[in-house]
């Protein structure tokens, strides 16, 4: 029995298993929220015309280029970070998660807003909708964010950025519950 425990311990060490649990200090080193906050700041800095902080912005859940009608946990958390950052800067933010065919339709490789989304934004008296898409590669997730005016459907701000596919981002992309 003693040899079994020793063999088990050796296998864990050799396999490189990390038996350490994350700490609060580890959360301070997590870059995901910092990068998403910076993306929100840069998206606002890209605006072709100013936004009124007293008029709502609608933030739509980001979708994957591979599965636009099935929002991932990554798309939800990035959208949440963007919305929180905008709200912290004084904007009125309405989070809107749509899925299925009412969300997007695919045509010639582009994801297009459907009239229903803009109708919902108008019903909320929103001035603009923040939308985004991401695509995974072997080592990175590439994001494209846009601010689209509700008034004329014109893109008035854009920002692109990249996240490394570290263990946390991979877990957020995984189907089902993260381990």
N, C-alpha and C positions, 0 to 999 in steps of 0.2 A: 504494500500500500504506500509506503514511504517513497519507493522508487517511482510510483505513478505520479505523485505530486511533484517530484523533482523533474520528471520527464515533461509534465504539463508546464511547469514554470520555464523550463528550457525552450520548449516550443513557443511559448509566448514571447520570450526574449528574442529568439531567432526570427520569428515572424515579424518582429517590429511592432507588436501591438502596443498601443498607447493606453495604459490603464489609468491615466490621469484624467480627471474631469475638468471641464472649463471652469474658470474662476471669474470673479468680477473684474479682476485686472485684465483678463483676456478680452472681456467685452470692450475695454478701453482701446484695445489694439485692433478691434474689428473695423475694417475699412469700408464695409458695404454701405452703412448709413452716411459716412463722410463723403464717399464718392457720389451717392445719390443726391445728397444735399448740394454738393458742388454742381451737379448736373442741373438741378433746379435753378440755382443762381445763374448759371451760364445760359440756360434757356431764356430766363427773363432778360438777361443782358443782350440777347440776340433780337429782341423785339424791334420790328420795323415801325411800330406805333405804340404809344403807351397804353397800358391797361389801367382802368379805374379800380382802385382797391375796394370801393364800396359796391361794385357790381360783381356778382359771383363768377367764378371759374369752375367749370366741370372737369374733373380728372377722371378719365376712363382707364380701367384696368389695362395695363400693357399686355399685348398678346405676342405669342411666338409666331414667327414667319412660317414655321412648319405646321402649326396647329392653331390658326387664328381664332377658331370658335371654342377653344378649350383653354381658358386662362390658367396659367400655372401659379404655384405659390410664389415663384420669383416675380412674375408679372404683378401679382397682388401687392407684394411687399415693396417693390420699387415704386409702384403707383402710390402706395401709402406714404412712403418717404417723401416723394415729390409733393403730394398734397399737404403733408405736415409742414414741410419747409415753406411752402407758399403761405399757409395759414400763419406760421410764425412771423412772416414778413408783412402781415396785415391784410392779406387777400382773403376774401370770402371764398371758401372752397366747398364744392359739393362733390363727394366721391360717388362715382356711378360704376357699378360692376354689371356689365351686360355680357351675356354669353349666348352661344348658339347662333342661329342664322340672323337674329335681330342685331347682332353686334357688327359684323363686318362681312363683306363679300369679297371674293378674290377675283381679280380680272387682270390678265396680262402681268402677273407678278406684283401687282400693287394692291394694297389694302385700302379700300375706300370707305369713308363714313357713309352710312346709310341715312336717308332722310329721317328715320325714326330717332336716331341719336341727336341730330340737330333739333328735331321737334322737342325732345325731352329737354335739351339745353335751353331752348327758347321758353319752354314752360316753366323753367326755373329762373327765367330772366337773366340767363348767363350771357356774358359778353364773348366768351371764348371757350373752346374745348381743348384740353391737353390730351393728346393721344400719343401712343408709341408702339413700337414693334421692336422685337429683338430676335437675333438669330445666333445659334450656337455653332461654334467650330470645335476643333479638337481641344483647344486650350482656352478659348475666350468666348464671351457672349457679347455681341455687338448690339448697341442700342441706338435707335433713332427716335428722337422726341420731336413733337411738333405742337405749336399752339395754332389752332385754327379759329378764325373769327366766325362767330355765329351769324353776324350780319351779312357777310358776303362769301363765306366758305373759303376765304383766302388764307393761306399759311402766312402767319405774321411773325413767327419765330421758330427756329430749329436748333437742335443741338444733338450731336452724335458723341457717344463715348463707349468705352470698353470695360468689361469686368473680367478678371481672370476666373477661370472655372476651378476655384479652390473647393475644398470639401464642403464649405457652407453653401456656396452657390450651386454646386452639384446636387446637394441635398434638397435645395429649394426647387430645382428643376425635376427631381425624381417624382414619378407618379406615386400616389399613395402617401403614406406617413413616413417622414424622415426618421432614421434611426440614430 
